[in-house]
Amino acid sequence: MNYFKKILRFAKPYKSYAFLNILFNILYSIFNVLSIIIFIPTLGILFSTQEKVSTAPVYQGLGSLQVYLKDSLNYFLTVKVDAEGPEAALVFICITSIVIFFLKNLFRYAAMYVLAYLRTGMVKDIQDKLYQKTLDLPIGYFSETRKGDLLARMTSDVKEVEGSIINSLESLAREPITILIVLISMLAISAKLTLFVFIFLPIAGFLISVVGKKLKAQSLEAQKETGTFLSFLEETLGALKIIKGFNAEERLHTKFTDSTSRFKKIMTAVLQRKGLASPFSEFLGVAVVITVLWYGGSLVLGNNSTLTPQEFMGYIGLFYTIINPVKAITTVNYNIKKGNASAERIFDVLDTKNTIVDNPDAKLIDTLKDKLSIKDVSFKYKDDYVLQNFNLEVKNGHTVALVGQSGSGKSTIANLVTRFYDVDKGEITIDGVNIKNITKKSLRDTMGLVTQDSILFNDTVKNNIGLGKENASDDDIIEAAKIANAHDFIMELPDGYQTNIGDSGNKLSGGQKQRLSIARAVLKNPPIMILDEATSALDTESERLVQDALEKMMRNRTSLVIAHRLSTIQNADTIIVLNKGEIMEQGTHEELMKSGKGYKKLVEMQNLS
């Protein structure tokens, strides 16, 4: 129930709808009871057993309210029958019944109508909160979490919470009220018979609750398995060329069907256990009804009984009315247990603490005046250090290039400078201020990022470039595209800057996608530019165009370049050669070529290839 309470927090903004729902459900329950009670005098008139009251009753206080109301109705019907005959009284009761049933269903609809605002609002807020949390979590979190599992939490888990928990709010609001009002009416008709009923209902409720003990655990397993095969599906869609190229379709299909088979087995058990609830509770309900019929019938047939036949029939009608709410409450118990498993997975994300947060006294920066420094930095992703006691300075207006074999720590340095990860030891400073003491937003506002993989969105060219600067004008976007050598090919697209480039920009070539990424960074116009192997995946012609764009972009700004193709960084002010997180050598291209060490060997290997 802990996660159920947490889900209820999302209902707070919609509490006015909740209060209206409760009000309408109270009115619905009252008219629901009246729709049964109104048939008691009907039966009395039909069988000529209606109690006759010749004098108008006098109200004597709340304690005698039930007797007063009963005598008032009997007095009215007695007068009606004496004056106009039993048929007129029957017509009156029938018209009254229609009005009562109309009001009953009107208030039932009104309760569901206002509840719709609460249900849809809660679902929207949960999804919004999950998305906001996804954007807020550090990059490291997604290295440990499968994307498909996160998608499952945002879709199927939220859907499960809506279907199991939020839908149960209607029953929780309506059924207890109905049960209370029906029980009061039953006590008013026969306290003795109602007390007898109370002996059997708790026993039936206990037996029903025994059935659902394992439901939550099985539901949690099912949702985890959903995340597994969604992750697998997401990976498959992103790697279809490799799968087909290596004829691995059958192996991957087997792996996927293994996951869906496990899901089938778990869900079969969940549905079978859930399906047992309704027939089992109905059987117990019928058993209790038959017992009540036997005991109530003996009371009616007794010589000194105050319970009339028509009252007993009305009592049975009320008892049947209470069975469905009791069954619904039992179903709510099942649903909440089932939905709790999904709620647990949702709050597993929402309650995750972000380790990369702004300090309370974090400063704002908007430029680089002197230098960016990396001082005695050590960092590890898991167990082994990628960098140890690493030092580097990037002076304002200078271009520093990082080169080295894969795994030497180049991209790690870019991740630390942008504070996608926090250092384990040492510090990174901008103009002497530790970046941990600078707000993340202002830190990243000073940096432009162009990565090896062109990260583009299924949107127009204009909106993809415009992501670099909020409320950018068309002229600004076009100018950025020209600097990035992208304007000419954009104008050749079907709709120019309004052309949709498809999922991940799949309608464009690799060079075109990269130039859009550069245009986005140019539009941002940051004082610090970070290029993470921005040309490594391009052909020679595209590389020339992109390199020209990069050189124009880096003029008069501080740049940290991670390079795989060494031909692209020959004009850098300083080239740092890394090996296993340590600096092997550094200097200009000419200086390093003269030294004849690691850098020269790397250049010769690339020239040879």
Secondary structure as GFF3:
##gff-version 3
##sequence-region A 1 609
A	DSSP	alpha_helix	2	8	.	.	.	ID=ss1
A	DSSP	three_ten_helix	9	14	.	.	.	ID=ss2
A	DSSP	alpha_helix	15	37	.	.	.	ID=ss3
A	DSSP	alpha_helix	39	46	.	.	.	ID=ss4
A	DSSP	three_ten_helix	62	64	.	.	.	ID=ss5
A	DSSP	alpha_helix	65	84	.	.	.	ID=ss6
A	DSSP	alpha_helix	86	136	.	.	.	ID=ss7
A	DSSP	alpha_helix	139	144	.	.	.	ID=ss8
A	DSSP	alpha_helix	147	152	.	.	.	ID=ss9
A	DSSP	pi_helix	153	157	.	.	.	ID=ss10
A	DSSP	alpha_helix	158	161	.	.	.	ID=ss11
A	DSSP	pi_helix	162	166	.	.	.	ID=ss12
A	DSSP	alpha_helix	168	189	.	.	.	ID=ss13
A	DSSP	alpha_helix	191	211	.	.	.	ID=ss14
A	DSSP	alpha_helix	215	238	.	.	.	ID=ss15
A	DSSP	alpha_helix	240	245	.	.	.	ID=ss16
A	DSSP	alpha_helix	249	301	.	.	.	ID=ss17
A	DSSP	alpha_helix	309	350	.	.	.	ID=ss18
A	DSSP	beta_strand	371	380	.	.	.	ID=ss19
A	DSSP	beta_strand	385	395	.	.	.	ID=ss20
A	DSSP	beta_strand	399	404	.	.	.	ID=ss21
A	DSSP	alpha_helix	410	417	.	.	.	ID=ss22
A	DSSP	beta_strand	425	430	.	.	.	ID=ss23
A	DSSP	beta_strand	433	434	.	.	.	ID=ss24
A	DSSP	three_ten_helix	435	437	.	.	.	ID=ss25
A	DSSP	alpha_helix	440	445	.	.	.	ID=ss26
A	DSSP	beta_strand	447	451	.	.	.	ID=ss27
A	DSSP	alpha_helix	461	466	.	.	.	ID=ss28
A	DSSP	alpha_helix	474	483	.	.	.	ID=ss29
A	DSSP	alpha_helix	487	491	.	.	.	ID=ss30
A	DSSP	three_ten_helix	496	498	.	.	.	ID=ss31
A	DSSP	three_ten_helix	503	505	.	.	.	ID=ss32
A	DSSP	alpha_helix	510	524	.	.	.	ID=ss33
A	DSSP	beta_strand	528	532	.	.	.	ID=ss34
A	DSSP	alpha_helix	540	554	.	.	.	ID=ss35
A	DSSP	beta_strand	558	562	.	.	.	ID=ss36
A	DSSP	three_ten_helix	566	569	.	.	.	ID=ss37
A	DSSP	beta_strand	574	579	.	.	.	ID=ss38
A	DSSP	beta_strand	582	587	.	.	.	ID=ss39
A	DSSP	alpha_helix	589	595	.	.	.	ID=ss40
A	DSSP	alpha_helix	598	608	.	.	.	ID=ss41
###
